[in-house]
Amino acid sequence: MAAEISVPVDEDGVRDIVESCLANETALEIMGAGTKRSLGRPMAAKQILTTRALSGITLYEPAELVLRAHAGTLLSHLQAALEKEGQQLAFEPPDLGPLLGGDTDAGTIGGVVASNLAGPRRFRAGAARDHLLGARVVTGRAEVIKTGGRVVKNVTGYDLCKLLTGSYGTLGVLTEVTLKVLPAPEKTRTLLVFGLDAQAAQTAMATALNSPHDISGAAYLPEAVAMRSGVGYVADAGKSVTAFRLEGPEPSVIARGAAVRALMAGQGSVEELHYHNSKKFWDEVGRAASFADETDTPVWRVSLPPADMARVMAAIGARGLTEYYADWGGGLIWIRIGAKPEDAPEDACAAVIRNAIAPCGGHATLVRASNAMRSRVPVFQPAPPGLAALSARIKHGFDPHHILNRGRMVDGV
């Protein structure tokens, strides 16, 4: 039997639906446009609540660097409004719709906050939770709560904004979010260094990021991944690509670009991307475009200390199971499971990845996979017992009957 879909048009409508499900103890799936619906464990809710009708920017003060919008507002609409004022969301939220088999430019700002997404500028600018100033949310108790405000220093008591961000709709239904915005850079340039292996790329990225040249993006694409780029300079090189992004006033970008070129002297041939190609390249990196192949072949997102990137990928790659690329200066690795030997089913690949990152305390998230695999394998990094118990108590406090996105993050919770 298909789940009933509810499309409330305001916050009161959201509360009424949650209140009804609470009275009947009916499991309720929460989603925006549904582009990230397959991110997490599969759910079997009898009712679906979508926030797509809660749309529109309710406050935008460019001079104050603050924007408020309903949770169902399309991210693309919000970014268009910011672009007109020369501003941006500095955490660079990626569009994972195509990777997960959905449409491009269809994701909502509520979905971005609920999943705490961030792009290649993450290591410098932070994630979505670092830019969320305030929110309104309907909890699993059918109560409307407001947290935060319009300025950064507005927190008294518990910082619920940090708690709600990345909770995947398991604690409440976001109805409105207030975000810090920042000026967009005047100029953007990307330096490409060709032909480095993983260890040399890791060393080069560490050198650049530890320099005073204010790198805002650092990524390493092995040859096979680079060849699938939509940027000609990257795809046609026929070699691996190590990329460094520089942003800011034009004279500064030019001077810093020359300095980074000098740092990379003798490493390999160097090319430079200007604004449009730079934007396209980093968009591809952020949304794992090279792995958006319209399949459910497993894709993992692994975060770890950058210095461990080459070691971890050598350990995983020794099984011949994967292809990958690195973002955040090696602190984030996107991994796609390739052809698997008969003795290495998908579940075993998961164990290989998590065992490889265990010594350095990394985290591995199964971003894309079949429903069957997402039911068997923990999608999110299993938490230590103490943290798991704390998370369960928080869930119970916000949603005592576990009606909201039940089991999306942890089985049965």
C-alpha positions in Angstrom: 0.0 0.0 0.0 1.5 3.4 -1.0 2.2 5.9 1.7 -0.1 8.9 2.0 1.6 12.1 1.0 0.8 15.3 2.9 1.8 18.7 1.5 1.2 21.4 4.3 1.3 25.0 3.2 2.2 26.5 6.5 3.7 25.7 9.9 0.4 25.1 11.5 -0.3 22.5 8.8 2.9 20.8 9.6 2.1 20.7 13.3 -1.4 19.3 12.7 0.0 16.5 10.6 2.6 15.6 13.2 0.0 15.9 16.0 -2.2 13.4 14.1 0.6 10.9 13.6 1.6 11.3 17.2 -1.9 10.5 18.4 -2.0 7.4 16.2 1.8 6.6 16.6 2.1 6.5 12.9 5.6 6.6 11.4 6.1 9.8 9.4 8.7 10.3 6.7 9.9 13.8 6.4 11.3 15.2 3.1 11.7 18.3 1.0 11.9 17.8 -2.7 13.0 14.2 -2.2 16.4 14.6 -3.9 18.2 13.1 -0.9 15.5 10.7 0.0 17.8 7.7 -0.6 20.5 9.2 1.6 20.2 7.1 4.8 18.6 3.8 5.7 15.3 2.8 3.9 12.1 3.6 5.8 8.7 2.1 5.6 6.6 5.0 6.9 2.8 4.9 6.3 2.7 8.7 5.7 5.0 11.2 4.0 5.2 14.9 4.9 6.9 17.1 2.2 7.8 20.7 2.9 7.9 21.6 -0.7 4.9 24.0 -0.4 6.7 25.9 2.4 8.7 28.0 0.0 10.0 31.5 -0.3 12.5 33.9 1.1 11.0 35.7 4.1 13.8 38.1 5.0 17.0 39.1 3.1 19.1 42.0 4.3 22.3 42.0 2.2 23.9 44.8 4.3 23.5 42.6 7.4 24.6 39.4 5.7 21.5 37.5 6.8 18.8 35.6 4.9 15.7 33.7 6.2 13.7 31.3 4.1 11.0 28.6 4.4 12.5 25.1 4.5 11.0 24.1 1.2 12.7 26.9 -0.7 14.7 25.6 -3.6 18.4 26.0 -3.1 18.8 27.2 -6.7 16.2 30.0 -6.1 18.0 31.1 -2.9 21.4 31.1 -4.7 20.0 33.2 -7.6 18.8 35.8 -5.1 22.2 35.9 -3.5 24.0 36.1 -6.8 22.1 39.3 -7.7 23.6 40.9 -4.6 27.1 39.6 -5.1 26.7 37.2 -2.2 26.9 33.5 -1.5 26.5 30.6 0.9 30.1 30.3 1.8 29.8 26.6 2.8 29.0 25.8 -0.9 26.2 23.3 -0.5 26.5 20.6 -3.2 23.6 19.3 -5.3 23.6 15.6 -4.7 20.4 15.0 -6.8 22.1 13.6 -9.9 24.4 11.3 -7.8 21.3 9.9 -6.0 19.3 9.4 -9.2 17.2 12.6 -8.9 17.0 15.9 -10.7 19.5 18.7 -10.7 18.7 22.0 -9.0 15.8 20.5 -7.2 17.1 20.3 -3.6 15.7 22.5 -0.8 17.5 24.6 1.8 15.8 22.6 4.5 17.3 19.4 3.0 20.7 21.0 3.0 20.5 22.0 6.6 19.0 18.6 7.7 21.9 16.7 6.1 24.6 19.3 7.0 25.9 19.4 3.5 29.0 21.4 2.4 31.2 21.6 -0.6 34.9 22.0 -1.3 35.3 25.1 0.8 34.3 23.1 3.9 37.8 22.9 5.4 38.0 26.7 5.4 34.4 28.0 5.7 32.8 25.3 7.8 29.7 23.2 7.1 26.0 24.2 7.0 25.8 24.1 10.8 28.4 26.8 11.1 26.2 29.2 9.0 22.8 28.4 10.5 21.8 31.4 12.8 18.3 30.3 13.6 15.5 27.9 12.8 11.9 27.0 13.5 11.0 23.4 13.8 8.1 21.1 14.7 9.2 18.4 17.0 7.9 14.9 17.4 5.9 16.1 20.3 4.0 18.4 17.9 5.5 21.4 19.5 6.8 24.4 17.6 10.2 25.6 18.8 12.3 28.5 17.7 16.1 28.5 18.2 18.7 31.1 17.5 18.1 34.4 15.8 19.5 36.8 13.2 23.1 37.3 14.5 25.9 35.0 15.3 26.1 35.7 19.0 22.6 34.8 19.9 22.9 31.6 21.8 21.8 31.1 25.4 21.5 27.7 26.8 21.8 24.8 24.4 22.8 25.5 20.8 19.9 23.7 19.2 20.9 24.9 15.7 24.0 22.7 15.9 21.9 19.8 17.1 19.2 20.0 14.4 21.7 20.4 11.6 22.7 17.0 10.3 19.9 15.2 12.2 18.2 14.1 8.9 14.7 15.0 10.1 14.8 12.6 13.0 14.4 15.3 15.7 11.9 17.6 14.0 10.5 19.1 10.8 12.3 22.2 9.8 9.9 24.9 8.7 12.2 28.0 8.5 15.9 28.6 8.6 18.0 31.8 9.0 21.4 31.7 7.5 24.6 33.8 7.5 25.6 34.8 4.0 28.9 36.3 2.8 30.2 38.3 -0.2 31.1 36.3 -3.2 34.8 36.5 -4.3 35.7 39.1 -6.9 38.0 36.7 -8.7 38.5 32.9 -8.8 41.4 31.0 -10.3 42.3 27.4 -10.1 45.8 26.0 -10.6 46.0 22.5 -11.9 49.1 20.3 -11.4 49.2 17.3 -13.6 50.6 13.8 -13.1 51.1 13.5 -9.4 50.5 10.2 -7.6 48.5 10.1 -4.4 51.4 10.5 -2.0 52.9 13.3 -4.0 49.5 15.0 -4.3 49.0 14.7 -0.5 52.3 16.3 0.1 51.6 19.1 -2.4 48.2 19.8 -0.9 49.7 19.9 2.6 52.4 22.3 1.4 49.9 24.7 -0.2 47.4 24.6 2.6 50.1 25.3 5.2 51.4 28.2 3.2 50.1 31.8 3.7 48.4 31.9 0.3 44.8 31.3 1.5 43.8 28.3 -0.5 40.0 27.8 -0.6 39.9 24.5 -2.4 42.4 21.6 -2.7 41.5 18.3 -4.5 43.2 15.3 -6.1 41.6 13.4 -9.0 43.3 10.3 -10.3 43.5 10.0 -14.1 40.4 7.9 -14.6 38.2 10.3 -12.6 39.8 13.4 -14.1 39.0 12.1 -17.6 35.2 12.2 -16.9 35.3 15.9 -16.0 33.3 18.3 -18.1 36.2 20.8 -18.0 38.3 20.3 -21.1 41.7 21.2 -19.5 41.0 18.5 -16.8 39.5 15.7 -19.0 42.0 16.1 -21.9 45.1 16.0 -19.8 45.3 12.2 -19.7 46.9 12.5 -16.3 45.9 12.9 -12.6 45.0 16.4 -11.6 45.8 18.1 -8.3 43.8 21.4 -8.0 44.2 24.5 -5.9 41.6 27.3 -5.8 42.4 30.9 -5.0 39.6 33.5 -4.4 39.5 37.2 -3.6 40.4 40.6 -5.0 42.1 40.3 -8.4 45.6 41.6 -7.5 45.7 39.2 -4.5 44.6 36.2 -6.5 47.2 36.9 -9.2 50.0 37.3 -6.6 49.0 34.3 -4.6 48.6 32.2 -7.8 52.2 33.1 -8.8 53.3 32.1 -5.3 51.6 28.7 -5.5 53.1 28.1 -8.9 56.5 28.7 -7.4 55.6 26.2 -4.6 54.7 23.6 -7.2 57.8 24.1 -9.3 59.2 20.8 -10.5 56.1 18.9 -9.4 54.5 18.6 -12.9 53.1 20.7 -15.7 50.6 23.4 -14.5 47.5 24.9 -16.1 45.1 27.6 -14.9 41.3 27.7 -14.9 39.5 31.1 -14.9 36.1 31.9 -13.4 33.6 29.8 -15.4 35.8 26.7 -15.7 36.8 27.0 -12.1 33.2 27.2 -11.0 32.3 24.2 -13.1 35.2 22.1 -11.8 34.6 22.7 -8.1 30.9 22.1 -8.6 31.8 18.7 -10.1 34.1 18.0 -7.1 31.5 19.0 -4.5 28.6 16.9 -6.0 30.7 13.8 -7.0 29.7 14.3 -10.6 32.1 11.7 -11.9 30.2 9.0 -9.9 26.7 10.2 -11.0 26.2 7.3 -13.4 22.5 6.6 -12.9 23.1 3.3 -11.0 23.0 2.3 -7.4 26.6 1.2 -7.4 27.8 1.9 -3.8 29.4 5.3 -3.2 31.1 6.2 0.1 32.0 9.5 1.6 34.9 9.2 4.0 36.3 11.9 6.2 39.7 11.5 7.9 42.9 13.4 8.7 44.4 14.6 5.4 47.8 13.1 6.2 46.2 9.6 6.1 44.6 9.9 2.6 47.3 8.1 0.7 47.7 5.3 3.3 44.0 4.7 3.6 43.5 4.6 -0.2 46.4 2.2 -0.6 44.9 -0.1 2.0 41.4 0.0 0.3 42.8 0.0 -3.2 44.8 -3.1 -2.6 41.6 -5.1 -2.9 41.1 -3.7 -6.4 37.5 -2.7 -5.5 37.4 1.1 -5.9 38.0 4.3 -7.7 38.2 7.5 -5.7 39.1 11.2 -5.6 40.0 13.4 -2.7 38.7 16.8 -1.6 39.3 19.1 1.4 43.1 18.7 0.9 42.7 15.0 1.4 40.4 15.2 4.4 37.4 14.0 2.4 37.5 11.0 0.0 34.7 10.0 -2.3 34.9 6.3 -3.1 32.9 4.3 -5.7 32.9 0.5 -5.5 33.8 -1.0 -8.8 33.8 -4.5 -10.1 33.9 -6.9 -7.2 35.6 -10.3 -7.0 33.2 -13.1 -6.1 34.7 -13.3 -2.6 34.2 -9.6 -1.9 30.5 -8.8 -1.8 29.3 -5.2 -1.1 29.0 -5.9 2.6 32.7 -7.0 2.7 33.7 -3.8 0.9 32.0 -1.8 3.7 34.1 -3.7 6.2 37.3 -3.0 4.2 36.6 0.7 4.1 35.7 1.0 7.8 38.7 -1.2 8.9 41.0 1.0 6.8 39.9 4.2 8.5 39.6 2.8 12.0 43.3 3.5 13.0 43.0 7.3 12.3 39.4 7.7 13.7 37.8 8.5 10.3 34.1 8.4 9.4 32.6 6.6 6.5 29.0 7.3 5.2 27.3 5.1 2.6 25.9 7.9 0.4 24.5 5.7 -2.4 23.6 2.0 -2.5 20.7 -0.3 -3.2 17.8 -0.5 -0.7 19.0 -4.0 0.3 22.5 -2.9 1.1 21.3 0.2 3.0 19.2 -2.1 5.1 22.1 -4.4 5.9 25.0 -2.1 6.3 25.2 0.8 8.7 24.8 3.9 6.5 26.4 6.2 9.0 29.6 5.6 11.0 28.6 3.5 14.0 28.9 5.6 17.2 30.7 4.4 20.3 28.3 3.1 23.0 28.3 6.2 25.1 27.6 8.5 22.2 25.0 6.2 20.8 23.2 6.2 24.2 23.3 10.0 24.4 21.9 10.3 20.8 19.1 7.9 21.7 18.2 10.0 24.8 18.1 13.2 22.6 15.9 11.4 20.0 13.6 10.4 22.8 13.4 13.9 24.2 12.5 15.5 20.8 10.4 12.5 19.5 9.4 10.2 22.3 7.3 7.9 20.1 9.9 7.8 17.3 7.5 8.8 14.6 9.8 11.1 12.7 12.0 9.5 10.0 12.1 6.3 12.1 15.2 4.2 11.4 16.7 6.6 8.8 20.0 7.0 10.8 19.9 4.1 13.2 17.8 0.9 12.9 14.6 1.2 15.0 15.3 4.8 16.2 
